[in-house]
């Protein structure tokens, strides 16, 4: 594969024409590299159903970001956000494989201690997923998506963002762009989580739920440089 140039990666708000590429990016990343999805043997096809639901909603809300290789026009990364004003109430679990159910239960459990704090704040966005194509790792794309997302949320009037991080690399990326002292968090080790009288995740690792103000972004020269080279809104 030819050498990938960082300056050829363009960031923008997710649009209708991006959805197929974003769904593929999400489905491949999560089924192949996300610890819980891998353990539950969730396939690309399984995850694509969830990805399509998330992306259709995200496109309407105009808060999610994509990274695109301008040389190939390929979607190589994405950051999917849900608005706190969403009134869509479809139970997506009815269309998904049952393999997702223990994962959803774990995510619901880890965020519980943060709900009281979250309810006292206005305009809280929810981070669903961050994904980067395997061939585009180690280019700082996840960090740039997170940096840009916080700027976008601030501009749109969102004061806080909440997300559950099941992949240590995504957690490392968010920690690298935030002032940690301003973040609330809770974690659960996979092995300790009980679901319907079983322990479905006998693997190493943990899920971390984070609630963080959008103003907690670390401002440095790199962040400013990133913003100058981005086409967004």
ABEGO torsion letter per residue (X at the ends): XBBBBAAABBBBBBBAAAAAAAAAAAAAAAAAABAAAAAAGBBAAAAAAAAAAAAAAAAAAGABBBBBBAAAGBBABBBBBBBAABABABBAAAABBAAAAAAAAAAAAAAAAAAAAAAABBGBBBBABBBBBAAABGAGAAAAAAAAAAAAAAAAGBABBBBBBABAAAAAAAAAABBAAABBBBBBBAAABBBGGBBABBBBEBBBBBBBBAAABBBBAAAAAAAAABBAX
